Amino acid sequence: MTIHIPVLGAPIIQALANCPSGTVIDCTLGGGGHTAMLLECFAHRSDIQLIAADQDQSAVDAARIRFASGRIKIIHARFSELEGPISGLLADLGWSSDQMEDTSRGLSFQREAPLDMRLDQRRDLTARDLLCRDEKWLTDIFSRFGGERYSRTIARAITRNHEQLITTKDLAELIWRSVPPSARYGRIHPATRVFQALRIVVNEEMSELESLLKLTHRLVPQGLAAIMSFHSLEDRAVKECFRQKDLFRPLTKKPIIATDEEQVRNPRSRSAKLRIAQRI
C-alpha cells in the first residue's frame, strides 16, 4: 500500500486542534495520511480519544499494522454505523489512490478489472449487477449522479450489450463507441461520469453522506467538523447542513481549496472542497 498524501492537511489540523475534550473521529481512514497528522496533533492531549474508521477492510487491516504503537482505536465501519457524542469529526469523501488502482475493485477504467466497485465487500450489489437494469433507470442515475450529457445514449448501448460487459475496459470502450465522435476527445474520458455514477450507487454514497451529516448533530458544544468533498452533489449537501443556524457556526464562508502549489504536488487535490463548522 502506498503512503497516502493528505489533501488540505494543514487547514484540517489547524481547525481540529481546537477540539474540546472527548472523542475525535477520522471517519475516512483510507491510506492513513490524515490519521497520522491527527495522531501527531493530539500526541500531548490525554483528554482526546482518537478513533479512525473505514468501510474498506483492507484499509483497516493496513492501518492496524501502521499505527500499532499509536494511541488510537481503528474500526471497520460505515458512517451509518458510527456513534457519538463526538468532540471532533473529519471526513475525506474522496477515493484513495490505492483504492482506485486496486484491480480487484474495478473503480477505474484505467486498468482492466471486474465490474465490482464495492468499497465495502459486505455489500451484495456490484456495478455489473446495475448494468442489467433497464434503460430508463440507467439514464436517470447517469444524469443525476454523473451529470452525463449523453446518459440516454449510453444507457441504451449498455442495455443492448450488458451480457458482454465483464470488465471495466469492456464498459469504457462501449461508452467511447456510443457517444458522438465530438465527445470522445474532450478534457476527460467519456466514461468518467458514468463510472462516477456507478460508484456512487454501488456504495450508497449519498445515503451514507446523509448518515455522516446526521453524525455531526452528535457533536458536543464547541465540537468541530471538517468535511472534504470532491463533487458538487456532496459539497451542496455539506453546505446546507452547516447552514443550520440553530446547530452550527460555519467557519468557512466559502470552501477551502488547495493552493496552486498543492495541486501541482498532489493532482488529486484539484477538485477538493473543505468546509468546517463548529457546533453551537
JOCORNOR-V295448 format. One record per run of one state. SS is the DSSP state (a for helix, b for strand, c for the rest). FROM is the first residue (numbers start at 0). TO is the last residue. Records with the same first field share a line. If there is no record, write none. Layout:
# JOCORNOR-V295448
SS->FROM-TO, FROM-TO
This chain:
# JOCORNOR-V295448
c->0-7, 16-20, 26-31, 41-46, 54-55, 66-70, 76-77, 81-84, 92-95, 101-112, 114-125, 130-133, 146-149, 164-165, 178-179, 183-190, 202-203, 229-230, 242-246, 250-254, 256-258, 265-265, 271-271, 279-279
a->8-15, 32-40, 56-65, 78-80, 96-100, 126-129, 134-145, 150-163, 167-177, 180-182, 191-201, 204-217, 231-241, 259-264, 266-270
b->21-25, 47-53, 71-75, 85-91, 113-113, 166-166, 218-228, 247-249, 255-255, 272-278
